Amino acid sequence: MAKLLVNDDLVTVSLSAVEKAETVHGEMSVPRTAVVSARVVPDGMDEVHGLRMPGTGLPGVIMVGTWRDKEKVTFAVCHGRRPAVVLELAGQHYDRIVVTVENPDEVVASLT
């Protein structure tokens, strides 16, 4: 399962080898200063919209990769209908990151 690692300078989406293959992407980092907001949602998949380009998707099971709609580009790593962290970003290639994690409240608290 993916992890969100937070330090003083960066927020990194750490992926397993399987997730790297599913996303057709490696680990991703953004400057901590690019995170405009962070929140916990009860179901990460409800936050991911648009067309998958590239990635892996199976409704209700997995949404992993890049998702594009008319307004936003989202990097998602969602496994099942589970709680997730949603990061809104500014000045980055991605507008949002949505990741199901074991400890979403702790991750959000570390960003505030």
VOGU-3710 file (C-alpha; in Angstrom, 3 decimals, decimal comma):
1> makllvnddl> 0,000/0,000/0,000  1,205/3,500/-0,830  2,495/5,779/1,882  2,570/9,551/2,145  5,902/10,588/3,616  6,154/14,127/4,950  9,335/15,955/5,881  10,215/19,636/6,247  10,623/20,153/2,495  8,736/17,449/0,595
11> vtvslsavek> 5,620/15,318/0,500  6,365/12,013/-1,220  3,976/9,352/-2,468  5,963/6,170/-1,816  4,787/3,297/-4,028  5,308/-0,457/-3,877  6,775/-2,169/-6,941  3,281/-3,345/-7,949  1,862/0,180/-7,594  4,663/1,572/-9,759
21> aetvhgemsv> 3,609/-0,853/-12,499  -0,097/-0,062/-11,974  0,423/3,699/-12,128  2,973/3,594/-14,957  4,769/6,118/-12,759  7,482/6,143/-10,151  7,349/7,667/-6,723  6,248/11,267/-6,769  7,346/14,183/-4,605  6,049/17,724/-4,391
31> prtavvsarv> 7,368/20,625/-2,331  5,546/20,884/0,973  4,914/24,544/0,163  2,851/23,437/-2,886  0,266/21,760/-0,624  -2,599/24,263/-0,382  -4,845/22,015/1,721  -5,006/18,504/3,114  -8,088/16,629/4,254  -9,293/13,144/5,110
41> vpdgmdevhg> -12,188/11,664/3,141  -14,074/8,449/3,963  -13,741/7,049/0,420  -10,828/8,079/-1,793  -12,436/6,700/-4,939  -15,280/9,209/-4,645  -12,674/11,963/-5,102  -11,209/10,669/-8,380  -12,933/11,765/-11,600  -12,271/11,907/-15,325
51> lrmpgtglpg> -10,333/9,756/-17,727  -7,488/7,485/-16,680  -4,315/8,455/-18,570  -2,263/6,285/-17,776  -2,967/3,904/-14,932  -5,092/1,024/-13,722  -8,770/1,125/-12,883  -11,420/-1,347/-11,792  -14,546/0,328/-10,371  -14,798/-0,061/-6,607
61> vimvgtwrdk> -11,534/-2,017/-6,444  -8,603/0,080/-7,682  -7,977/3,538/-9,119  -4,254/4,038/-9,537  -2,523/6,473/-11,876  -3,262/9,802/-13,523  -6,885/10,924/-13,922  -7,827/13,963/-15,994  -11,113/15,847/-16,122  -11,929/19,267/-17,614
71> ekvtfavchg> -10,601/21,128/-14,588  -8,036/18,997/-12,757  -5,270/16,459/-13,081  -5,252/14,006/-10,176  -2,602/11,499/-9,153  -4,496/8,706/-7,387  -3,473/5,598/-5,499  -6,758/4,213/-4,167  -7,295/0,601/-3,180  -10,884/-0,226/-2,243
81> rrpavvlela> -13,430/2,115/-0,756  -11,271/3,236/2,141  -10,330/6,475/3,876  -7,856/8,601/1,971  -5,879/11,805/2,127  -6,654/14,461/-0,487  -3,935/17,034/-1,123  -4,812/20,127/-3,161  -1,703/21,481/-4,886  -0,637/24,772/-6,449
91> gqhydrivvt> 1,924/25,291/-9,198  2,499/21,587/-9,905  1,816/19,268/-12,845  -0,869/17,592/-10,728  -3,651/19,634/-9,138  -4,451/16,962/-6,568  -3,117/13,819/-4,961  -5,564/11,250/-3,562  -4,079/8,292/-1,644  -5,628/5,629/0,562
101> venpdevvas> -3,351/5,200/3,569  -3,445/3,361/6,885  -3,185/6,538/8,967  -4,937/9,404/7,116  -5,541/11,534/10,227  -1,867/11,360/11,205  -0,739/12,359/7,698  -3,058/15,385/7,612  -1,975/16,405/11,123  1,679/16,286/10,026
111> lt> 0,907/18,813/7,279  -0,788/21,397/9,475
//
